[in-house]
Amino acid sequence: MAATKIDSGIDIDALRQWIGRRESRGDTITAAPVAALAATLDRDGMPPSLPPLYHWLYFLPVSPTASVGADGHPARGGFLPPVPLPRRMWAASRIGFHQPLHIGDSVTRISEISDVQWKQGRGGALVFVKLKHALMLRTGIAAITEEQDIVYRAAPRPGEAPPAPQAAPADALWRRSVLPDPVLLFRYSALTFNGHRIHYDRPYATGVEGYPGLVVHGPLIATLLVDHLLRCRPDAAIVRFEFRAVRPLFDGTPFELNACPSDDGRSMRLWASDAGGALCMDATATLA
């Protein structure tokens, strides 16, 4: 049977051979990354258990320097399929928090590629890779489960207009302004061992990839939204969190963190909006 090749010479049948691949990594929940991220977020003291989304500080991809590409990302292939498109974005996650994690816990993350799909976007081919993660305690109990949507796409064509912005909701109960600067972005890159140059190398981000500034990490925006919720509701216990990246944010321009509880108080809608009022990330936290 002939391979299915589409825009940009992508062999989607070959990429779908990665479906079902699994990877297992062990790590220990150590104190230093927790303290460093808490300090980055201007939080005092050590939390009694791992705050929501701090699990992204562990199980890091420690690729050798020799295998890193020109954009700072590890070379394609290995566990993730070798999608031949230059831009990769962590587009969305759906996370369940089932058991608390504490400093000293030994945890195994079991990861699986559950789907690979191709779609035709307005700017060309898009490849969606869906990952499933389960963070397992030694007792065999899953402390955290997560589905991640990773999107690969081509670089914008010269002169191509960006998508029209979507207006953010206007009914926030709590708002907080954040001014992202290079130090914040560098610290988060260092904490997550993220070498992607769009987050810290301004000449590369603007001159090579064509962005107007340094790009704020999607996971950092999600972490700031959860932190905003917990500042507004310190007693809140999050059992599920979902986010969807809509539009990029850049350093040097303030953006808003917004929160609005549901009528029954069992969930919280969270969103990030830019200085022009455009929706940049949409999220929901389900509360115990």
Buried (B, 14 or more C-beta within 10 A) or exposed (E): EEEEEBEBEBBBBBBBEBBEBEBEBEBEBEEEBBBBBBEBBEBEEEBEBBBBBBBBBBBBBEBEEEEBBEBBBBEBEBBBBEBBBBBBBBBBBBBBBBBEBEBEBEBBBBBBBBBBBBEEEEBBBBBBBBBBBBBBBEEEEBBBBBBBBBBBBBBBEEEEEEEEBEEBEEEBEBEBEBEBEBEBBBBBBEBBEBBBBBBBBBEBBBEBBEBEBBBBBBBBBBBBBBBBBBBBBEEBEBBBBBBBBBBBBBBEBEBBBBBBBEEEEEBBBBBBBBEEEBBBBBBBBBBE
